[in-house]
Amino acid sequence: MSKLLDLRITQSGGDRPFTTRARPHMSEDKLPVRRSFAADAITVGGSRIVNRLCTFATGVLIARLLGPEGRGLLAALSVPAALSVSLAELGVRQSTAYHVGRKTFPIERVTGALMGMLPVAALLAVLLSLGYFDVANVAEGNWHLQLAAVAVIPFGIGITYISGVLMGRGKIVSFSRVAWVPPMIALAFVATSIGIFGWGVEGALLATASGSAVGFGYALHLLRREGPIRPRIDFPLVRAIQRLGAVYAVATFALLLNYKIMILLLSRVGTLEDVGHYAIAASIAEMLWEVPQMVGALLFSRAVGAEDRAVMSAKILTFARLAVTAVALVAIALAVIAQWLFPFVYGPGFTESALACVLLLPGVVAFVLFRILQTDIHARGKAWVSIAVIAPTIVLNVGLGYWMIGGYGLMGAAMASSLTYILATIAYVIAYSRVTGIPLLEMVRYRRSDLDQLTKAIPERVMKRFRRS
């Protein structure tokens, strides 16, 4: 609908019509002009950076106000809720994006079915989390803490469902523009609830839920732009979404479990102080994954509708090589300053987190490649490849984790995680090569064109200033 409308208007007092050309009224999101990938990536990346800065500031505030043990209790309550959300989502986001991108179903039917599914999925996730708290004796007898931990679940699932529709419609950039709002609200609530009112861990959990509630409200606002929302029970469509979504769900849950398994293990065989140290170390090390996460949804949105798979895979591999190089350089710098950074930022009580972070870095850098290649595999509808790699990795992670925590405690957990990340990445690269038919050497070989693609992503006005200088 980018064509101009011809409006034929008859002049007063004359019989000869004349033609004026005017643009139709439409919102910015309705404009059909397709932006470049670089422009979209910069927009998404900027939103993600603000998001992470707010999250980082919140983490620092919580660590300083609650200390290692309080931070450990917060992690022990938050991780099961996050795992329950991942499991209850049933891979709906990726599956929805796939079907919407392929125009399998009308958009109004999809949104209605998703909103009809939301209460059931949220109830399932809440029950799973509360059941785990009871079995694992997390915050035993403290229903206030347990309910505060699960308060975020309905909003988190709702945001995920809606993001699947927006990804399929190519509107992920619009959705990402306010991604910084929930963490900013959470930061303000943490400062108020813990710093002023002294609500402790419960205040931190409620702050997170409040931020997610606002994010869900904005997501609904964006969804209404795509069409009316009429919740309904649509079993045929739900089955179609879940048939593909089940594979995505297992892959996503397995990946998240692999990230969080050490916190669960430490909470069982270690101390809450060890959990707090590991949670802080992992939060810093895993910030390096922001490079693929910044554009992961954008890559998936583009790849799922790509007509030429070979060309899209080549672009993804170029991005992967550049991303791994950039992350490796940042990781080296982080390893050098870690022993000063952690006590300065989080306080002297978190000195042990510095070494744990350094031990995590090799695996985190390697896993950047895993995460980027996974985008292409999932866009091809072959999430089973991720399951085939991650499932044995989790088993190895649990076995190696128990053994190394028993011998080396907190540092053993970090070493076990790092090693399993590296092994999983090697296995995934081999699997990716077999699925796509791209030789291993071609995947990892750097080219001059990689640098050309990087310079193309830089705005022309910036390049002109650089040349003049």
Buried (B, 14 or more C-beta within 10 A) or exposed (E): EEEEEEEEEEEEEEEEEEEEEEEEEEEEBEEEEEEEBBEBBBBBBBBBEBBBBBBBBBBBBBBBBBBBBBBBBBBBBBBBBBBBBBBBBBBBBBBBBBBBBEEBBEBBBBBBBBBBBBEEBBEBBBEBBBEBBEEBEBBEEBEEBBBBBBBBBBBBBBBBBBBBBBBBBBBBBBBBBBBBBBBBBBBBBBBEBBEEEEBBBBBBBBBBBBBBBBBBBBBBEBBEEBBEBEBBEBEEBBEBBBEBBBBBBBBBBBBBBBBBBBBBBBBEBBBBBBBBBBBBBBBBBBBBBBBBBBBBBBBBBBBBBBEEEEEBBBBBBBBBBBBBBBBBEBBEEBBEEBBEBBBEBBBEBBEBBBBBBBBBBBBBBBBBBBBBBBBBBBBBBBBEBBBBBBBBBBEBBBEBBBEBBEEBBBBBBBBBBBBBBBBBBBBBBEBBBEBBEBEEEEBBEEEEEBEEBBEEBEEEEEEEEEEEE
